[in-house]
Amino acid sequence: MTADAVKRILAGDVRSAARLMRGIENGDRVAFETLETLYPQTGKAYIIGVTGSPGGGKSTLVDVLIGAFRRRGMTVGVAAIDPTSPLTGGAILGDRVRMQQHCTDQGVFIRSVATRGWLGGLARAAIGIVHVMDAMGKDIVLVETVGIGQQEVDVTRLADTSVFVLTPGSGDAIQMMKAGILEVADIFVINKADQEGASRAKVDLKSMLSMKNNLPDERQPPVVLTEAINGRGIEELTDEILKHRKFLVSQGGWQKRERQRASHELTEAIESSLKDYIKLSVNQTTKDKLVEDLVQRRISPQAAASAIVSQLLRQCDTSV
């Protein structure tokens, strides 16, 4: 992209930002070079992760949270992580059929991102897209994940504030304990609170949270009852998010999370670069032979991987 396009993105231009985001999703080299140019202008947005099991109403919750932040004069970006279409590789559903009331609001930018098989409820390109929204000048960036499994809590590594959404009587409390969500979520939301058992679920959850051993710089995560479809409890949830931001800033936690996020992003970038290097450097004949050896049980996956690494190291030695 041109220097003029970078200036347009920094000025909040949606079309230029969307083109860059598409390039990041596609792994385009020029797109990542542009992202490097933008990176020094990032670090100002407050990132909120919204996660939870499927069917909890995360999209509806994000929709009404957009309105709540806009009423407080804040600009908002949304990265909605969607399952991948098996036919096109694109995001299923996405922003074309949700959050439509905000499509004409220039203070809101919504982007659907396909997971493309990436585990953890996040797309591989999500961090880059969040950086672009940050560079656009968005005050708040909401990251909504795909419905997650027990061990998939990657959004907590990306977000400043992590919001976990569950519903009454769904068994989510037990799944939460297994997943270790109690250790990483900052705010818990019991959505669809008009259903039977919501108050009891709140009591049970607060009881579990009271048994958690908090560090000196941590606070007890609040539990908020909401009916997102009716807008109930949303202002209270927004207040709790902003209280958590204020708490992090006062305790130095925001900088700590920024450092942790940078470390995580560095690891992701190293792994991605190594995968690309391996794809380019390992010829298909060698790979096919190793796959056949695996199928015939003549070699283990670990031994096969070691053989590839040894080959790559020899190539590096000869090229020096």
GICOR-V768638 format. One record per residue. N is the residue number from 1. PHI is phi in radians with two decimals (* if undefined). PSI is psi as a letter, one per 40 degrees, with the letter a starting at -180 (* if undefined). NEAR is the number of other ideal C-beta (glycine too) atoms within 8 Angstrom. Layout:
{{N/PHI/PSI/NEAR} {N/PHI/PSI/NEAR}}
This chain:
{{1/*/i/10} {2/-1.43/i/5} {3/-1.07/d/5} {4/-1.15/d/6} {5/-1.13/d/12} {6/-1.07/d/12} {7/-1.07/d/8} {8/-1.15/d/10} {9/-1.11/d/15} {10/-1.10/d/11} {11/-1.52/e/6} {12/1.63/e/9} {13/-1.19/h/9} {14/-1.22/d/7} {15/-1.11/d/7} {16/-1.13/d/11} {17/-1.13/d/14} {18/-1.11/d/9} {19/-1.11/d/10} {20/-1.16/d/15} {21/-1.10/d/14} {22/-1.09/d/9} {23/-1.14/d/13} {24/-1.13/d/15} {25/-1.05/d/12} {26/-1.50/e/7} {27/1.27/f/6} {28/-1.25/h/8} {29/-1.07/d/6} {30/-1.10/d/8} {31/-1.10/d/13} {32/-1.24/d/12} {33/-1.16/d/8} {34/-1.15/d/13} {35/-1.08/d/13} {36/-1.07/d/7} {37/-1.16/d/8} {38/-1.38/d/14} {39/-0.94/d/9} {40/-1.08/e/5} {41/-1.65/e/7} {42/-1.76/a/10} {43/1.73/e/5} {44/-1.81/d/5} {45/-1.28/i/13} {46/-1.74/h/9} {47/-1.76/h/11} {48/-2.07/h/15} {49/-1.65/h/13} {50/-2.08/h/15} {51/-2.41/i/15} {52/2.63/i/12} {53/-1.22/i/11} {54/-1.02/i/4} {55/1.50/e/7} {56/-1.46/e/14} {57/1.53/f/12} {58/-1.09/d/13} {59/-1.11/d/10} {60/-1.13/d/10} {61/-1.11/d/15} {62/-1.08/d/14} {63/-0.98/d/13} {64/-1.34/d/11} {65/-1.16/d/14} {66/-0.97/d/14} {67/-1.06/d/11} {68/-1.11/d/12} {69/-1.23/d/12} {70/-1.14/d/14} {71/-1.12/d/6} {72/-1.67/e/7} {73/1.42/e/4} {74/-1.77/i/9} {75/-1.47/i/10} {76/-2.34/h/15} {77/-2.00/i/17} {78/-2.29/h/16} {79/-1.86/h/14} {80/-1.71/h/16} {81/-1.43/h/13} {82/-2.06/i/13} {83/-1.06/i/8} {84/-1.58/h/12} {85/-1.17/h/10} {86/-1.22/e/3} {87/-1.66/d/4} {88/-1.88/e/4} {89/1.39/e/7} {90/-1.57/a/8} {91/-1.41/h/12} {92/-1.36/i/9} {93/1.17/c/8} {94/1.34/a/11} {95/-1.26/e/11} {96/-1.23/d/6} {97/-2.12/e/6} {98/-2.42/i/10} {99/1.03/f/13} {100/-1.16/d/6} {101/-1.13/e/6} {102/-1.76/e/12} {103/-1.16/d/8} {104/-1.74/e/4} {105/-1.49/h/7} {106/-1.20/e/5} {107/-1.54/e/7} {108/-2.23/h/12} {109/-2.29/h/11} {110/-2.02/h/11} {111/-2.33/h/13} {112/-1.52/h/11} {113/-2.25/h/15} {114/-1.40/i/14} {115/-1.19/d/13} {116/0.89/f/9} {117/1.46/e/5} {118/-1.29/h/8} {119/-1.45/i/6} {120/1.62/e/9} {121/1.38/e/15} {122/-2.13/i/14} {123/-1.48/i/12} {124/-1.08/d/8} {125/-1.51/e/10} {126/-1.01/d/13} {127/-1.10/d/9} {128/-1.09/d/11} {129/-1.16/d/15} {130/-1.08/d/15} {131/-1.07/d/12} {132/-1.12/d/15} {133/-1.09/d/15} {134/-1.08/d/14} {135/-1.12/d/12} {136/-1.19/e/13} {137/1.73/e/8} {138/-1.22/h/12} {139/-1.26/d/9} {140/-2.14/h/12} {141/-2.14/h/15} {142/-1.66/h/13} {143/-2.01/h/17} {144/-1.73/h/12} {145/-1.65/i/14} {146/-1.08/i/9} {147/-0.94/h/10} {148/-1.84/i/12} {149/-1.70/a/6} {150/-1.15/d/6} {151/-1.78/e/6} {152/-1.72/g/10} {153/-2.22/f/14} {154/-1.04/d/11} {155/-1.07/d/15} {156/-1.18/d/11} {157/-1.41/e/9} {158/-1.66/d/14} {159/-1.59/i/11} {160/-1.39/d/9} {161/-2.18/h/14} {162/-1.85/h/13} {163/-1.93/h/15} {164/-1.83/h/12} {165/-1.87/h/14} {166/-2.41/i/15} {167/-2.21/i/13} {168/-1.11/h/12} {169/1.17/e/8} {170/-1.75/e/9} {171/1.42/e/6} {172/-1.10/d/11} {173/-1.07/d/11} {174/-1.17/d/7} {175/-1.08/d/10} {176/-1.05/d/11} {177/-1.11/d/10} {178/-1.16/d/7} {179/-1.40/e/12} {180/1.36/e/9} {181/-1.05/d/10} {182/-0.97/d/10} {183/-1.45/e/5} {184/-2.15/d/8} {185/-1.31/i/11} {186/-1.69/d/7} {187/-2.44/h/15} {188/-1.92/h/13} {189/-2.11/h/16} {190/-1.73/g/16} {191/-1.48/i/14} {192/0.99/f/13} {193/-1.21/e/12} {194/-1.36/e/6} {195/-1.39/i/9} {196/-1.10/h/5} {197/1.67/e/8} {198/-1.15/d/13} {199/-1.11/d/7} {200/-1.14/d/8} {201/-1.09/d/13} {202/-1.13/d/11} {203/-1.08/d/8} {204/-1.10/d/9} {205/-1.16/d/12} {206/-1.12/d/9} {207/-1.14/d/8} {208/-1.12/d/11} {209/-1.16/d/12} {210/-1.18/d/7} {211/-1.53/e/5} {212/-1.28/h/8} {213/-1.50/h/3} {214/-1.43/i/7} {215/-1.31/i/5} {216/-0.99/d/4} {217/-1.64/e/6} {218/-1.88/i/6} {219/-2.19/i/6} {220/-1.21/h/7} {221/-1.11/h/9} {222/-1.32/i/7} {223/-2.08/h/11} {224/-2.05/h/12} {225/-1.56/h/11} {226/-2.37/i/14} {227/-2.19/g/12} {228/-1.00/d/14} {229/-1.13/d/7} {230/-1.85/e/6} {231/1.36/e/7} {232/-1.44/h/7} {233/1.44/e/12} {234/-1.27/d/14} {235/-1.13/d/7} {236/-1.11/d/9} {237/-1.11/d/15} {238/-1.06/d/12} {239/-1.04/d/8} {240/-1.15/d/11} {241/-1.11/d/12} {242/-1.22/d/8} {243/-1.12/d/8} {244/-1.15/d/12} {245/-1.07/d/12} {246/-1.08/d/8} {247/-1.11/d/10} {248/-1.09/d/13} {249/-1.11/d/8} {250/-1.21/d/6} {251/-1.73/e/7} {252/1.37/e/8} {253/-1.24/d/10} {254/-1.11/d/10} {255/-1.13/d/7} {256/-1.10/d/8} {257/-1.22/d/10} {258/-1.10/d/9} {259/-1.16/d/8} {260/-1.11/d/9} {261/-1.14/d/10} {262/-1.10/d/8} {263/-1.12/d/8} {264/-1.12/d/10} {265/-1.16/d/9} {266/-1.08/d/8} {267/-1.07/d/8} {268/-1.07/d/10} {269/-1.17/d/8} {270/-1.09/d/8} {271/-1.08/d/8} {272/-1.12/d/9} {273/-1.13/d/8} {274/-1.14/d/8} {275/-1.07/d/8} {276/-1.11/d/8} {277/-1.12/d/9} {278/-1.11/d/10} {279/-1.05/d/7} {280/-1.38/d/6} {281/-1.71/d/7} {282/-1.64/h/11} {283/-1.26/i/5} {284/-1.12/d/6} {285/-1.08/d/6} {286/-1.07/d/10} {287/-1.12/d/10} {288/-1.07/d/8} {289/-1.13/d/8} {290/-1.16/d/12} {291/-1.09/d/8} {292/-1.12/d/8} {293/-1.10/d/10} {294/-1.17/d/12} {295/-1.07/d/6} {296/-1.46/e/6} {297/1.09/f/5} {298/-1.50/e/5} {299/-2.65/i/9} {300/-1.62/i/6} {301/-1.00/d/6} {302/-1.13/d/6} {303/-1.16/d/8} {304/-1.12/d/12} {305/-1.11/d/8} {306/-1.08/d/8} {307/-1.11/d/10} {308/-1.18/d/13} {309/-1.07/d/8} {310/-1.06/d/8} {311/-1.09/d/10} {312/-1.16/d/12} {313/-1.13/d/8} {314/-1.11/d/8} {315/-1.11/d/9} {316/-1.15/d/8} {317/-1.09/d/7} {318/-1.27/d/6} {319/-1.50/e/5} {320/-1.33/*/4}}
